[in-house]
Amino acid sequence: MATIIVGGGLAGLACAATLEARGERAIVLEAGTEPGGRVRTTVEQGFRLDHGFQVYLTAYPEGERWFSLEQLQMRYFRAGAEIRLRGRWYTVADPWRDLTTAWKGLLAPVGSVSDKFRVARLRHEVTQGPLERLFAKPESTVREALVAQGFSPSMIESFWRPWLAGIFLDPELGTSSRFYEFVFRMMSLGRVGVPAHGMGELSRSLAGRVRDLRLGQRVRSITDSGVLLESGERLSADTVVLAVEGPEAERLLNLPAEVGSRSVTTLYFAASEPPREGGWLMLNGDGSGPVNHLAVLSEVAPEYSPRGEALIAANVLGYHGLAETELAGQVRAQLLAWFGSEVANWRLLRVDRIRHAHPARRLVPPANPNLLVCGDACSYPSIHHALESGRLTAEAITAPSGTRTHSVPPVHS
């Protein structure tokens, strides 16, 4: 019999591809109409719209196993960010990548000069030694780590908070300090970008390695011998792998709802010209208003837009109780203050409300060697860790008899 993998996101696809490479049969059941889970891209009115704003870090070790940057035709953000602070924009560039504008960041009132040197020291510390070292360090929250590393309150609030909140979807900075240092290492050692034809290219590349991918197949429940589909069909399997978001894993495992989710909303706008040029990530250093961060994606990847039009992604944390029209109105009002009257002419293309973008807590699966769990529900919420957990789960399934663990092995890299 085969291994049934519930969920056709990156973790499930990586698990299936690894099993097949080892001569095992895998069936991937995906409830949606296309593979990829949250890593998908659709074309609307000529614009490539990812399922919420996403980026890929080229230094991901696991990504090197699966993807060719050349085939993905990667397009890259500028190294650094533009920060909105007290009514002005300030450029904070990475001096290791962009010497021409680095001096502006040194003089910008985003933290102190000492804070900038602390960033350099942090970069040196996290890029030294094996990656496993970061995950073996004592763990705290991100905010506690930043304070311990000596960063001033103004640096934390105007730079670290909007930047890291955009990554972790956690404005309180309560995420793991290990994960924060991992992400900073990845950004220090590699580049940040998107495939020319959208983040969905990652999922399509993986899906091409899976022989038996069944779309539109929602699982109703797990049975003693496999799964029961919503259609009433029963499928048998030696092993069932859940590669789904936390709340869905809890439902299928009959566990109490404890994992929780961090949400994000992306509003895509079309404009006749970009509000700012250069392909920078733009951060809300003031902390007021719904928009935490913004990117003009067409400045990064021209392929994302029809010729002559700009594609803007504005990203909101919280504000989930607002109706779409009310939220769009508040976002537009904030962006009018940022960029001027032209914002009134921007065309709203789509609003992506991603309720289960990241798990708020880690899922602890039951001890059952024939029912495994992988993905960010039991790991860290990154593309690297999704791919890694899928691969490690497949390797656990194919391990010699008697050595299989009940879930994905501990993630250290």
Salt bridges, closest charged atoms under 4 A:
GLU20 OE1 - ARG211 NH1 3.31
GLU34 OE2 - ARG40 NH1 3.82
GLU44 OE2 - ARG350 NH1 2.67
GLU62 OE1 - ARG65 NE 3.52
GLU62 OE2 - ARG391 NE 2.55
GLU82 OE1 - ARG276 NE 2.64
ASP98 OD2 - ARG78 NH2 2.71
ASP115 OD1 - ARG118 NH1 3.33
GLU139 OE1 - ARG178 NH1 3.71
GLU157 OE2 - ARG143 NH1 2.93
GLU157 OE1 - ARG161 NE 3.31
ASP170 OD2 - ARG262 NH2 3.87
GLU181 OE1 - LYS137 NZ 2.79
GLU201 OE2 - ARG204 NH2 2.63
ASP212 OD2 - ARG25 NH2 3.59
ASP212 OD1 - ARG214 NE 2.93
GLU230 OE2 - ARG218 NE 3.63
GLU230 OE1 - ARG220 NE 3.49
GLU248 OE2 - ARG218 NH1 3.56
GLU248 OE2 - ARG251 NH2 2.71
GLU303 OE2 - ARG75 NH2 2.71
GLU309 OE1 - ARG347 NH1 3.69
ASP352 OD2 - ARG350 NH2 2.86
ASP376 OD2 - ARG38 NH2 2.99
GLU395 OE2 - ARG22 NH2 3.82
GLU395 OE2 - ARG391 NH1 2.97
